[in-house]
């Protein structure tokens, strides 16, 4: 009888564990190379993030990839629908924002519904939230990807709004 009790407790504990590891394991199955030019970056421990990047309530995966032709990093987003977007790797990620690996230290989720704002003023000064007009604050419609560069103490958030990628500066 004790065996069945302890077995049931173990099953309940395992079932209630945080599923981030499972999400990343499932996401790794989505990695495919683009003509062998993009490989999963091994420079960073956290090179896969899972979130809802397009707002369809399904889990999508973002991978930090290395372009083997130019040694520049890219973000590969594989949507639940099967569609894939590649940002960076030598090309702009959003508008004229370039993406290299120089000093990149953080690659993680920026949760949807959180309020963000560009926090660098026109003179390069760092803005506090109370210095930013309400209409300039952005409530993420979907999960975004937060990138931070340790050496430059800067970075930002990439997010998808109605099929268009946007960038929020975060210093």
N, C-alpha and C positions, 0 to 999 in steps of 0.2 A: 504494500500500500504506500509506504514512504517513497519507493522508487517512482511510482506514478505521480505522486505529489511533486517531487523534486523535478521530474521531467516536465510536468505542466508549467511549473514556475520558470524553468529555464526557457521553455518555448515562448512564454509571455514576455520575458525579459528580452530575448533576442528579437522578437517581433516589434517591440516598442523602441528599440535602439534607433538612434538618429540614422537616417538613410542616406546621408551625404556620401559615404563610401560606396554604397550600392549605386547611387546616381553616377558617380565618377566611373565606376566599373562599367556600367551600361553605356556611358558616353564614350568610353574608349573603343567600343565596338563600332562607333560611328566614324572613326578616323580612317580616312582614305587619303592617299597622296594624290596630288595633281601632277600627273606625268612625272612622278618621282622628284619634283622640285620642292615640295613642301613636306616636311617631316615634323613630328611633334617635338617641340623644343625640350631639350634635356637640361637647359641652363637653369630652369626654375622648378621648384618642387610643386608649386601650385600652377599647373599648366592647363587645367581643365576646370571650367566653371559651368554649372547647370542652372538654368533659369528659364523664365518665359520671356523671351526677347521680342516676340512679335504680338503678344497679347491674345493668343488663342487659347490660353489656360493650359496648354500642353508644354511639357519640358523640352527645352532646346539645349544644345550644347555649344559651348565656345571653347576653342582650343588655341593655345599659344603655339604657333607653328614657326619653323625656321625655313626660309627660302634658301635652299642649298646652292642656288646659282649666284646669289649676291650676299649671303650671310645676314640678311635682314629679317626681322621677325614680322609675322602677320597674325591676324586673328581670323580663324576660320569659324564661322557660325553655321552650324547644321541645325536646321529647323525640323521640328517634329514632322512637318509636311514632306520632308525629304529635300527641300530646297537648301542651297548652300550659298553663303556670301563669304568672300575673302576680302579682308581689309588690311592694307599695308603690304609688307613684303617687298617694298620698293615703290609702291604706289601710295597715294594719299589714302588716309583712312576716312576722313570726313572733310569735305571742302578742301582746303589747302593744308590740313594738318598731316604732317609726315609721322611715320612710326618707325623707330629703330629700337634696338635693345640697349642702347647706352644708358646704363644706370637704372633700368627698369627693375623695380623691386616688388611691386604689388600688382596682382592680376586677380580681381575678385568681383563678386556681384555688387551692384548698386541697386538696392531693392526698389521695386516700383512703389508708387504712392508716397515716397519720401520727397521732401522739398530740397531742391538744390538751386544754386545760382552761380554764375560766373563771378568768381571772387577776386578778379584782378581788374583794377580800374584802368582808365586810359593812360594814366601816368605810371602804371606798373605797381601802384600801391595795392596792398591787400585790403579788401573790403570785408567788413563785418556784416552779418545778416541785417542788422538794423540800418545799415547804410544802403541797402538794396531795396528798391521800390518793389512793392508786392507784384506788380505786373511783370517784373523782370525775374521773378522766382519761378522755377520750373518744377512741377509735380510730375515725376516720371510716369508715363502711361504704361510702361512695361519695365521689366528688369533691365538694367543697363550693365555695362562692364566698366569697372573702376580700374584705371591704370595710374600708377604712381611711380615717379622716377626719384630714387633716393638721392642721387647726386645733385639734381637740380631742385629738389624739394618741390616739385610740381607734378602735375599730371592732369587727369580729367576723367570725365565719364562719357562713354559712347553709348548712345541709345537709339532705338529705332522708333520713329514716330510716323505712322502711316506709310511705311515702306521707305522712308528717308532717314539716313543715319545723321545724327546730330552730335555735337561735342559741347560739353560744359567744362570750362576751365576750373580746375581745383588746385590751388597752390597750397 
